[in-house]
Amino acid sequence: MRAPIGNFDQATPAPDCLDELTDPVADAVRDWRGGVPADQIVYVETDPQWADTTVFVEHYGRELLEQSANCVVVAGRRGGETRLAACVVLSTTRVDVNGVVRRQLDARKASFAPMDMATGETGMEYGGITPIGLPESWPILVDRAVVDLPYVLVGSGRRRGKLLVPGKAFAGLPGAVVLDGLGV
């Protein structure tokens, strides 16, 4: 099949290549109950040598710069309690951790989660974390600009490979909260 965005050699509906995904992502795709059919989520194989954003868009398509999203894990703290959340913003923006995120988590302090915590809690590789397959107890904060795109390139749970996901699918993820101004 041809990928809906970008110039990829191979594109496969995610339900047809579950073995290419980490266990939590494969489980989420297998048990998909989102507002769009699971076969509209497309897996594309990518080469880690092209991982840097500038080189990635040169190799796979310049339009991907405006159609890519990052998913980062944030830790919010209040008292002695830490609450984890995922934030999904366009790759051309940065997460408003100390404003929107901190308020949304009702935290005194918020920061990016340490790498070992992010990978340990998600079961995904650092640099490939995706909002699909995260723990259902986590809030998934999604910038409205991501939801408004027809398709979005995001991690697949691994550094090798990406998912192309209809933007509106992010709003239907368990724990999803769509916010204006999350990405600045």
C-alpha positions in Angstrom: 0.0 0.0 0.0 1.0 3.6 -0.5 1.5 5.7 2.7 -1.0 8.5 3.1 1.9 11.0 3.7 5.6 10.9 3.1 7.7 8.9 0.7 8.1 5.5 2.3 9.2 2.3 0.5 6.8 0.2 2.5 3.5 1.0 4.3 1.4 -1.6 6.1 -1.8 -1.3 8.1 -0.7 -1.7 11.7 -3.0 -4.6 12.5 -1.1 -6.6 9.7 2.4 -6.1 11.3 1.9 -6.4 15.0 5.3 -8.2 15.3 7.0 -4.9 14.2 5.6 -3.1 17.3 6.5 -3.2 20.9 4.1 -5.3 23.1 2.1 -2.4 24.5 1.6 -0.8 21.1 0.7 -4.1 19.4 -1.8 -4.9 22.2 -3.4 -1.4 21.8 -3.7 -1.9 18.0 -5.1 -5.5 18.5 -7.7 -4.3 21.0 -8.4 -1.0 19.1 -11.7 0.7 20.0 -11.0 4.1 18.6 -13.2 6.3 16.4 -11.3 5.4 13.3 -10.7 1.8 12.1 -7.4 0.3 13.2 -6.4 -0.4 9.6 -6.2 3.3 9.1 -3.2 3.3 11.4 -0.3 2.6 9.1 3.2 1.3 10.1 6.2 2.5 8.0 9.7 1.1 8.3 12.3 3.8 8.8 16.0 3.6 9.0 17.5 4.9 12.3 20.4 6.6 10.3 17.7 9.1 9.2 16.3 9.7 12.7 17.5 13.3 13.0 14.5 15.5 12.0 16.3 17.5 9.4 17.7 14.4 7.7 14.5 12.5 8.2 12.3 15.0 6.3 14.9 15.3 3.5 14.8 11.5 3.1 11.1 10.7 3.6 9.4 14.0 2.5 9.7 17.7 3.4 5.9 17.9 4.1 6.5 15.6 7.1 8.0 18.4 9.1 4.5 20.0 9.4 2.8 16.6 9.8 4.9 15.1 12.6 4.2 14.9 16.3 6.3 14.2 19.3 5.1 12.2 22.3 6.9 13.0 25.5 6.4 11.7 29.0 6.1 14.3 31.7 6.1 13.9 35.5 4.0 16.3 37.6 4.6 16.5 41.3 2.6 17.7 44.2 3.4 16.9 47.8 5.2 13.5 47.7 3.1 12.2 44.8 4.3 12.0 41.1 1.8 11.7 38.3 2.9 10.7 34.8 1.3 11.9 31.6 2.0 11.9 27.9 2.0 15.1 25.8 1.5 15.0 22.0 2.5 18.1 20.1 3.5 19.0 16.6 7.3 18.5 16.1 7.6 22.2 15.1 6.5 23.2 18.7 7.6 22.4 22.2 5.4 21.3 25.1 4.4 24.0 27.5 5.4 22.0 30.6 5.5 24.7 33.2 2.2 26.3 32.0 -0.5 24.1 30.4 0.8 20.8 31.6 1.5 21.8 35.2 -2.0 23.2 35.5 -3.7 20.3 33.8 -1.9 17.8 36.1 -2.6 20.1 39.2 1.1 19.9 40.0 3.4 22.3 41.8 6.2 21.2 39.6 6.3 19.5 36.2 9.3 18.3 34.1 10.2 15.8 31.4 10.4 12.3 33.0 13.8 10.8 33.1 14.6 8.5 30.3 14.7 5.3 32.4 11.3 6.2 33.9 9.8 7.0 30.6 11.0 3.7 29.0 10.4 1.6 32.0 6.8 2.8 32.5 5.8 2.6 28.8 7.6 -0.5 27.6 8.8 1.5 24.6 12.2 2.7 23.3 13.4 6.2 24.1 12.9 8.3 20.9 10.0 6.1 19.7 7.4 6.6 22.4 3.9 6.8 21.0 0.6 7.7 22.7 -0.9 4.4 21.4 -0.4 1.7 24.0 0.4 3.9 27.0 -1.0 2.9 30.5 -4.7 3.7 30.5 -4.4 5.4 33.9 -2.3 8.2 32.3 -3.7 11.3 30.9 -2.7 11.8 27.3 -2.6 15.6 26.6 -2.9 16.3 22.9 -2.5 19.6 21.2 -5.6 20.5 19.1 -3.3 21.1 16.1 -2.4 17.4 16.1 -6.1 16.3 16.1 -6.9 18.7 13.3 -4.4 17.1 10.8 -5.6 14.4 8.4 -2.6 12.2 9.1 0.2 12.6 11.7 3.6 10.8 11.8 4.4 9.7 15.3 6.6 7.1 17.0 5.8 3.4 16.8 7.2 2.4 20.2 10.6 1.6 18.6 13.2 3.9 17.1 13.0 1.9 13.9 9.6 2.5 12.3 6.8 5.1 12.6 3.1 5.2 12.7 0.9 7.3 10.4 -2.2 8.0 12.4 -5.4 10.0 11.4 -5.2 13.1 13.6 -8.7 12.6 15.0 -7.7 9.2 16.3 -5.6 10.8 19.1 -8.7 12.4 20.6 -10.2 8.9 21.1 -7.3 7.4 22.9 -8.0 6.3 26.5 -7.3 9.2 28.8 -7.0 11.7 26.0 -7.6 15.4 26.7 -7.4 17.7 23.7 -6.0 21.1 24.6 -5.4 24.4 22.9 -1.9 25.9 23.4 -0.2 22.7 24.7 2.4 23.1 21.9 4.1 26.5 21.8 
